Amino acid sequence: MPALKKIALTITSAALLSGFVLSPAAAADKDTSDDKQPKPPSTMSSLGGEQLGKAGTQVNLGPGAPVLPKKLSGRSWIVADAESGDVLAAHNSHWRLPPASTLKMLFADTVLPALQPTTLAHKVTENELSGVGEGSSLVGIKEDHTYTVHDLWLGVFLRSGNDAVHVLSEMYGGVQKTVDAMQAHAEELQALDTVVVSPDGYDAPRQVSSAYDLTLIARSGLQKKDFREYAATASADFPGEKKKGKKRESFEISNTNRLITGDIGVDPYQGIAGVKNGYTTHAGNTFTGVAERNGKVLLVTVMNPSAEESHAVYKEAAHLLDWGFAASGKVTPVGQLVPPRSLDTGTGIGGKGATPAAGAVQGPGGKAEATHASASNGSSGVGTALAIIGGLLVVLAAAVFLVNRRWPMAGRTRGTETDATETDATAAGTKDAEDTGKAGKSAEDTGKAGKDAEGDPEGAGATASAAPTDKP
């Protein structure tokens, strides 16, 4: 080989080698493994604080604060102090995403107070079940059968039954009236990323919420004693099919929230006390939870983790709760959970995000039979958590806002609020409980149909179709 050609090859090789040696970041940038993951919108609401409107992970670590858990794959998540409203850390928390059945928290927070007493009995008609979407998760309600309102709420909270949601919606005045009321309530709560199209969270065009909004909604729902007890119930008896000449039997249903009941690869979380999980084709897995440890109550929401491991949404939520309890008092909040509009005294914490982000849609999408584990004294700590949450969160103005002297509600006296809180805490703390081992049993389903359609595709449960496309 001519000498000149050898020199040219040597120079070329050296140039290529130096490119790799001197520019490792450039070489790493060629890894496109994450290119298929959707990116958050460039503009998001900053309601609750400027940092919450920024894309990516937001956290202000102080001295001695633990670092955030590694390998968090949720498109959006948030962890917040349920009492003070401090947001300890967040990741794309205002990204508008399909919520799946976590939207049932808004349904319950809107409708539950209106359908009282829960002992009210209702005979189900064919028309009331006609609007249930194909592939929906079901509790197993039968037409021409009678159920109490209490039964139906168990179906909503434990089995995430869209059949129960539709019956309750008709009792409320119809699906459209329910949707309108839910939207109005979301706006009152300042859950301004949320657009409601279906009452059950079934995938629908333009239906979105955010980790921030779902946390606001959960915080509101937890002010209500019935909401707290249903959300913390691990298992219950549900009325079965009535056969002629025979006594109507019941079957056991279990909560699909695996941080309450546990499952293979995921243990019941110490101190967990609800709230709601979800899964649809477009939403992926979603979860909002509340837990207590040493008197501190935290809320967490995780939306659509990309990790392929089983129960990723629960594992990531548990890691964030562990971090939040360890980091409490050692981080500077990145924002606040805002109060409802009717309690907002204009303290200014909302910043410029007090209105929804631009665009309607951004991004892709008592209880006798419920005492199985409505408050558990077992290893999950549900009983303790429920009692403490009852004391801290029972009345929105008293337990959250007046305790922190931030947004006092006019026309209420401190003495009255304290009495209400203590009464509810006592009621919650004295609920009968059963060991969580029994709570972990699979629910019997009357149709014996395919996969669980609720936030946990590996579980067992009834669905509306053998070939579901959307599974709230």
C-alpha positions as CSV (number, residue, x, y, z in Angstrom):
1,M,0.0,0.0,0.0
2,P,1.4,3.4,-0.9
3,A,2.7,5.4,2.0
4,L,0.4,8.4,1.3
5,K,-2.6,6.1,1.4
6,K,-1.5,4.6,4.7
7,I,-1.1,8.1,6.2
8,A,-4.6,9.1,5.0
9,L,-6.2,5.9,6.6
10,T,-4.3,6.6,9.9
11,I,-5.5,10.1,10.1
12,T,-9.1,9.0,9.3
13,S,-9.0,6.3,12.0
14,A,-7.6,8.7,14.5
15,A,-10.3,11.2,13.8
16,L,-13.1,8.6,14.2
17,L,-11.5,7.3,17.5
18,S,-11.2,10.8,18.9
19,G,-14.8,11.4,18.1
20,F,-15.8,8.6,20.4
21,V,-13.3,9.3,23.1
22,L,-13.9,13.0,23.3
23,S,-17.7,12.9,22.7
24,P,-19.2,10.0,24.7
25,A,-22.4,12.0,25.2
26,A,-22.9,12.3,21.5
27,A,-22.6,8.6,21.1
28,A,-25.0,8.0,24.0
29,D,-27.5,10.3,22.4
30,K,-27.9,7.9,19.6
31,D,-29.7,5.5,22.0
32,T,-33.3,5.9,20.9
33,S,-34.9,3.4,23.3
34,D,-37.0,6.2,24.8
35,D,-37.9,7.9,21.5
36,K,-41.3,6.1,21.3
37,Q,-42.4,7.4,24.7
38,P,-44.7,10.4,24.4
39,K,-43.3,13.7,25.7
40,P,-45.2,16.1,28.0
41,P,-46.6,19.2,26.4
42,S,-44.5,22.3,26.3
43,T,-47.2,24.3,28.1
44,M,-48.8,22.9,31.3
45,S,-50.8,24.6,34.1
46,S,-48.8,26.0,37.0
47,L,-51.7,25.9,39.3
48,G,-50.3,25.2,42.8
49,G,-46.9,26.7,42.0
50,E,-44.6,27.6,39.1
51,Q,-42.5,24.4,39.5
52,L,-45.5,22.3,38.9
53,G,-45.9,23.7,35.4
54,K,-42.5,22.6,34.4
55,A,-41.8,19.4,32.5
56,G,-39.7,16.7,34.2
57,T,-39.1,15.9,37.8
58,Q,-39.4,18.7,40.4
59,V,-37.9,18.3,43.8
60,N,-36.1,20.6,46.2
61,L,-33.9,18.4,48.4
62,G,-32.6,19.8,51.7
63,P,-29.9,18.6,54.1
64,G,-30.4,15.0,55.0
65,A,-33.1,14.4,52.4
66,P,-33.1,11.0,50.6
67,V,-32.8,11.0,46.9
68,L,-35.9,10.1,44.9
69,P,-36.4,6.4,44.0
70,K,-34.6,5.2,40.9
71,K,-36.3,3.9,37.8
72,L,-39.6,5.7,38.2
73,S,-41.3,5.2,34.9
74,G,-44.7,6.9,35.3
75,R,-45.5,9.5,32.7
76,S,-46.8,11.6,35.5
77,W,-46.7,11.4,39.3
78,I,-47.0,13.4,42.5
79,V,-46.5,12.9,46.2
80,A,-48.1,15.4,48.7
81,D,-48.8,15.9,52.3
82,A,-52.6,15.3,52.6
83,E,-53.0,17.7,55.6
84,S,-50.9,20.7,54.7
85,G,-51.2,20.3,51.0
86,D,-47.4,20.6,50.5
87,V,-46.3,18.9,47.2
88,L,-43.1,17.2,48.2
89,A,-42.1,16.1,44.7
90,A,-43.8,15.9,41.3
91,H,-43.1,14.8,37.7
92,N,-45.2,16.3,34.9
93,S,-48.0,16.6,37.4
94,H,-50.2,18.7,35.2
95,W,-49.9,16.5,32.1
96,R,-53.4,15.8,30.9
97,L,-53.7,12.1,30.5
98,P,-56.6,9.5,30.3
99,P,-57.4,8.7,34.0
100,A,-59.1,5.3,33.6
101,S,-61.1,4.3,36.7
102,T,-59.3,6.7,39.1
103,L,-62.0,9.1,37.7
104,K,-64.5,7.1,39.8
105,M,-63.1,9.1,42.8
106,L,-64.7,12.2,41.3
107,F,-67.9,10.2,40.6
108,A,-68.1,9.1,44.2
109,D,-67.2,12.5,45.6
110,T,-69.9,14.1,43.5
111,V,-72.7,11.5,43.8
112,L,-72.3,9.8,47.1
113,P,-73.6,12.7,49.3
114,A,-76.8,12.8,47.2
115,L,-77.8,9.2,47.3
116,Q,-78.7,8.8,51.0
117,P,-79.4,6.8,53.0
118,T,-77.2,4.0,51.7
119,T,-79.8,1.5,52.9
120,L,-82.1,2.7,50.1
121,A,-83.0,-0.3,47.8
122,H,-83.3,-0.1,44.1
123,K,-84.5,-2.6,41.4
124,V,-82.2,-2.6,38.4
125,T,-83.7,-2.3,34.9
126,E,-82.2,-3.4,31.6
127,N,-82.0,0.2,30.4
128,E,-79.8,1.1,33.3
129,L,-77.2,-1.4,32.2
130,S,-77.4,-0.7,28.5
131,G,-74.8,2.0,28.4
132,V,-72.0,0.0,30.0
133,G,-69.0,-0.1,27.6
134,E,-67.7,-3.2,26.0
135,G,-64.9,-4.7,28.0
136,S,-65.8,-2.9,31.1
137,S,-65.0,-4.2,34.6
138,L,-68.2,-5.5,36.3
139,V,-69.2,-6.4,39.8
140,G,-72.0,-8.6,38.4
141,I,-75.2,-6.7,38.7
142,K,-78.3,-8.4,37.3
143,E,-81.3,-6.7,35.9
144,D,-84.6,-7.2,37.7
145,H,-82.6,-7.7,40.9
146,T,-82.7,-5.4,43.9
147,Y,-79.6,-3.8,45.5
148,T,-79.1,-1.3,48.2
149,V,-77.1,1.9,47.5
150,H,-74.5,0.5,49.9
151,D,-74.2,-2.6,47.7
152,L,-73.7,-0.5,44.6
153,W,-71.0,1.6,46.2
154,L,-69.1,-1.6,47.3
155,G,-69.3,-2.6,43.6
156,V,-67.8,0.8,42.6
157,F,-64.9,1.0,45.1
158,L,-63.9,-2.7,45.4
159,R,-64.5,-4.1,41.9
160,S,-64.6,-0.8,40.0
161,G,-67.8,-2.1,38.5
162,N,-69.0,0.1,35.6
163,D,-72.4,-1.6,35.9
164,A,-72.7,-0.2,39.4
165,V,-71.6,3.3,38.2
166,H,-74.3,3.3,35.6
167,V,-77.0,2.2,37.9
168,L,-76.0,4.9,40.5
169,S,-75.8,7.4,37.7
170,E,-79.4,6.7,36.6
171,M,-80.5,7.0,40.2
172,Y,-78.8,10.4,40.3
173,G,-80.8,11.6,37.3
174,G,-79.1,10.0,34.3
175,V,-75.6,9.7,32.9
176,Q,-75.4,13.1,31.3
177,K,-76.6,14.8,34.4
178,T,-74.0,12.9,36.4
179,V,-71.2,13.9,33.9
180,D,-72.2,17.5,34.1
181,A,-72.3,17.4,37.9
182,M,-68.8,15.8,38.0
183,Q,-67.4,18.4,35.7
184,A,-68.9,21.2,37.8
185,H,-67.5,19.6,41.0
186,A,-64.0,19.3,39.3
187,E,-64.1,23.0,38.6
188,E,-65.1,23.8,42.1
189,L,-62.2,21.7,43.4
190,Q,-59.9,23.6,40.9
191,A,-59.2,20.3,39.2
192,L,-58.9,22.3,36.0
193,D,-57.0,19.7,33.9
194,T,-60.0,17.4,34.1
195,V,-62.5,16.9,31.3
196,V,-65.3,14.4,32.1
197,V,-67.0,12.5,29.3
198,S,-68.0,9.2,31.0
199,P,-68.8,8.8,34.7
200,D,-66.9,5.5,35.0
201,G,-63.5,6.5,33.5
202,Y,-64.1,4.4,30.4
203,D,-61.9,5.6,27.6
204,A,-63.7,8.4,25.7
205,P,-62.4,11.1,23.3
206,R,-61.2,14.2,25.2
207,Q,-61.6,12.6,28.6
208,V,-58.5,13.6,30.6
209,S,-57.2,14.4,34.1
210,S,-53.8,14.8,35.7
211,A,-51.9,13.5,38.6
212,Y,-52.4,16.8,40.3
213,D,-56.1,16.8,39.8
214,L,-56.6,13.2,40.8
215,T,-54.8,14.1,44.1
216,L,-57.0,17.1,44.7
217,I,-60.1,14.9,44.0
218,A,-58.9,12.2,46.4
219,R,-58.2,14.8,49.1
220,S,-61.7,16.1,48.7
221,G,-63.3,12.6,48.8
222,L,-61.4,11.7,51.9
223,Q,-63.2,14.4,53.8
224,K,-66.3,12.2,53.6
225,K,-66.7,9.3,56.1
226,D,-68.5,7.0,53.7
227,F,-65.9,7.6,51.0
228,R,-63.0,6.8,53.4
229,E,-64.6,3.6,54.6
230,Y,-65.5,2.3,51.1
231,A,-62.0,3.2,49.8
232,A,-60.4,1.3,52.6
233,T,-62.6,-1.8,52.4
234,A,-60.5,-4.8,51.3
235,S,-63.3,-7.4,50.9
236,A,-67.1,-7.6,51.3
237,D,-70.1,-9.8,50.5
238,F,-72.1,-8.9,47.4
239,P,-75.6,-10.0,46.6
240,G,-75.7,-12.8,44.0
241,E,-78.3,-14.0,41.6
242,K,-81.7,-14.8,43.0
243,K,-83.0,-18.1,41.9
244,K,-86.7,-19.1,42.1
245,G,-87.6,-20.9,45.3
246,K,-84.1,-20.4,46.8
247,K,-82.7,-17.9,49.2
248,R,-80.6,-15.3,47.5
249,E,-76.9,-16.1,48.1
250,S,-74.0,-13.7,48.2
251,F,-70.4,-14.0,47.0
252,E,-67.2,-12.3,48.2
253,I,-65.6,-9.4,46.3
254,S,-62.1,-8.1,47.0
255,N,-60.6,-4.8,46.3
256,T,-58.5,-4.5,43.2
257,N,-56.2,-2.1,44.9
258,R,-53.2,-4.3,45.5
259,L,-51.6,-2.1,48.1
260,I,-54.6,-3.0,50.2
261,T,-55.1,-6.7,49.4
262,G,-51.6,-7.6,48.1
263,D,-50.8,-10.0,45.3
264,I,-47.9,-12.0,43.9
265,G,-45.0,-9.7,43.9
266,V,-46.6,-6.9,45.8
267,D,-47.2,-6.8,49.6
268,P,-50.0,-4.8,51.3
269,Y,-48.5,-1.4,52.1
270,Q,-48.1,-0.6,55.7
271,G,-50.5,2.2,56.6
272,I,-52.5,2.2,53.3
273,A,-56.1,3.4,53.5
274,G,-57.3,3.6,49.8
275,V,-57.9,5.2,47.3
276,K,-58.5,4.0,43.7
277,N,-56.7,2.2,40.9
278,G,-57.5,2.0,37.2
279,Y,-56.6,0.6,33.8
280,T,-57.7,1.1,30.2
281,T,-56.1,0.5,26.9
282,H,-55.3,4.2,26.4
283,A,-54.6,5.2,30.0
284,G,-52.5,2.3,31.0
285,N,-52.3,1.7,34.7
286,T,-53.2,4.6,37.0
287,F,-53.4,4.8,40.8
288,T,-54.0,7.3,43.6
289,G,-53.3,6.2,47.2
290,V,-53.3,7.5,50.7
291,A,-51.3,6.2,53.6
292,E,-50.4,7.1,57.1
293,R,-47.2,6.6,59.1
294,N,-46.4,8.1,62.5
295,G,-49.3,10.5,62.2
296,K,-48.2,11.8,58.8
297,V,-50.7,11.3,55.9
298,L,-49.4,11.3,52.3
299,L,-51.2,11.2,49.0
300,V,-49.6,9.7,45.9
301,T,-50.7,9.5,42.3
302,V,-48.9,7.6,39.5
303,M,-50.1,7.6,35.9
304,N,-49.1,5.1,33.2
305,P,-45.8,3.7,34.2
306,S,-43.9,2.3,31.2
307,A,-42.0,-0.4,33.2
308,E,-43.0,-3.8,32.0
309,E,-42.8,-5.5,35.4
310,S,-46.0,-6.8,37.0
311,H,-47.8,-4.3,39.3
312,A,-45.4,-1.5,38.4
313,V,-48.0,1.2,39.2
314,Y,-48.3,-0.1,42.8
315,K,-44.6,-0.6,43.3
316,E,-43.7,2.9,42.1
317,A,-46.5,4.4,44.3
318,A,-45.1,2.4,47.3
319,H,-41.6,3.6,46.6
320,L,-42.8,7.2,46.4
321,L,-44.7,6.9,49.6
322,D,-41.6,5.5,51.3
323,W,-39.6,8.4,50.0
324,G,-42.2,10.9,51.1
325,F,-42.3,9.7,54.6
326,A,-38.5,9.7,54.8
327,A,-38.2,13.1,53.2
328,S,-41.0,14.9,55.1
329,G,-39.5,18.0,56.8
330,K,-36.3,17.7,54.7
331,V,-37.5,19.1,51.4
332,T,-38.8,22.4,50.3
333,P,-42.2,21.9,48.7
334,V,-42.4,22.4,45.0
335,G,-46.0,23.5,45.2
336,Q,-49.3,23.2,47.0
337,L,-52.6,21.4,46.6
338,V,-54.9,24.3,46.2
339,P,-58.2,24.6,48.1
340,P,-61.6,24.5,46.4
341,R,-62.7,27.7,44.9
342,S,-65.3,28.3,47.6
343,L,-62.5,28.2,50.2
344,D,-59.9,30.0,48.2
345,T,-59.2,33.4,49.8
346,G,-56.8,34.5,47.1
347,T,-53.6,33.8,48.9
348,G,-51.9,33.6,45.5
349,I,-50.3,30.2,45.7
350,G,-51.9,29.3,42.5
351,G,-49.8,31.7,40.5
352,K,-50.6,32.1,36.8
353,G,-51.9,28.5,36.7
354,A,-55.2,29.5,38.2
355,T,-56.8,28.8,34.8
356,P,-56.5,25.6,32.8
357,A,-53.5,25.2,30.5
358,A,-54.0,26.2,26.9
359,G,-56.0,23.6,24.9
360,A,-58.8,21.3,26.0
361,V,-56.6,18.2,25.6
362,Q,-52.9,17.8,25.9
363,G,-51.0,14.6,25.4
364,P,-52.3,11.3,24.3
365,G,-54.0,9.8,25.5
366,G,-71.9,0.8,58.1
367,K,-71.8,-1.6,56.6
368,A,-72.4,-5.0,58.1
369,E,-71.3,-6.9,55.0
370,A,-68.3,-4.6,54.4
371,T,-66.6,-5.3,57.7
372,H,-64.2,-7.9,56.2
373,A,-61.5,-5.2,56.0
374,S,-63.1,-1.8,56.0
375,A,-60.4,-1.0,58.6
376,S,-57.8,-3.6,59.1
377,N,-55.7,-4.3,62.2
378,G,-53.4,-6.6,60.2
379,S,-50.1,-5.9,58.8
380,S,-51.3,-3.4,56.2
381,G,-52.2,-0.8,58.9
382,V,-55.5,0.1,57.3
383,G,-57.3,0.4,60.7
384,T,-54.8,2.8,62.1
385,A,-54.5,4.8,58.9
386,L,-58.3,5.1,58.6
387,A,-58.7,6.3,62.1
388,I,-56.0,8.9,61.8
389,I,-57.2,10.0,58.4
390,G,-60.7,10.3,59.9
391,G,-59.2,12.6,62.5
392,L,-57.1,14.7,60.2
393,L,-59.3,14.9,57.1
394,V,-63.0,14.4,58.1
395,V,-64.1,18.0,57.6
396,L,-62.3,20.0,54.9
397,A,-62.3,23.3,56.7
398,A,-61.5,22.0,60.1
399,A,-59.0,19.2,59.5
400,V,-57.1,20.7,56.6
401,F,-57.5,24.4,56.3
402,L,-58.2,25.7,59.8
403,V,-55.6,23.4,61.4
404,N,-53.1,25.1,59.2
405,R,-54.6,28.6,59.6
406,R,-54.7,29.2,55.9
407,W,-58.2,29.4,54.5
408,P,-60.8,29.6,57.3
409,M,-64.4,28.8,56.4
410,A,-66.8,31.6,57.4
411,G,-69.6,30.8,59.7
412,R,-68.0,27.9,61.5
413,T,-66.7,27.8,65.0
414,R,-63.5,26.1,66.1
415,G,-65.3,24.2,68.8
416,T,-68.0,22.8,66.5
417,E,-65.4,21.6,64.0
418,T,-63.3,19.9,66.6
419,D,-66.3,18.0,67.9
420,A,-67.2,16.8,64.4
421,T,-63.6,15.7,63.8
422,E,-63.4,13.8,67.1
423,T,-66.7,12.1,66.6
424,D,-65.8,10.9,63.1
425,A,-62.4,9.8,64.1
426,T,-63.9,7.6,66.9
427,A,-66.4,6.1,64.4
428,A,-63.6,5.3,62.0
429,G,-61.3,3.9,64.6
430,T,-63.9,1.5,66.0
431,K,-64.9,-0.1,62.7
432,D,-64.7,-3.9,62.9
433,A,-61.8,-5.3,61.0
434,E,-60.4,-8.6,59.7
435,D,-56.9,-9.8,58.9
436,T,-55.7,-8.7,55.5
437,G,-54.8,-12.3,54.6
438,K,-58.5,-13.0,54.1
439,A,-58.8,-9.7,52.2
440,G,-56.4,-11.0,49.6
441,K,-58.8,-13.6,48.3
442,S,-59.9,-13.3,44.7
443,A,-63.4,-12.0,44.1
444,E,-66.0,-14.5,42.9
445,D,-67.5,-13.3,39.8
446,T,-70.9,-14.4,38.5
447,G,-69.9,-14.5,34.8
448,K,-66.6,-16.3,35.4
449,A,-65.2,-14.1,32.6
450,G,-61.6,-13.4,31.5
451,K,-59.1,-10.9,32.9
452,D,-59.6,-8.3,35.6
453,A,-60.3,-5.1,33.7
454,E,-59.4,-2.9,36.6
455,G,-55.9,-1.5,36.9
456,D,-54.6,-5.0,37.3
457,P,-54.9,-7.1,34.1
458,E,-53.4,-10.1,35.8
459,G,-56.2,-10.3,38.4
460,A,-59.6,-12.1,38.2
461,G,-62.9,-10.4,37.7
462,A,-65.9,-10.0,35.5
463,T,-65.8,-8.1,32.2
464,A,-68.6,-7.1,29.8
465,S,-67.0,-8.9,26.9
466,A,-64.6,-11.8,26.3
467,A,-62.6,-9.6,23.9
468,P,-62.4,-6.2,25.7
469,T,-60.8,-3.2,24.0
470,D,-61.1,-0.7,26.9
471,K,-61.0,-2.0,30.5
472,P,-61.6,0.8,33.1
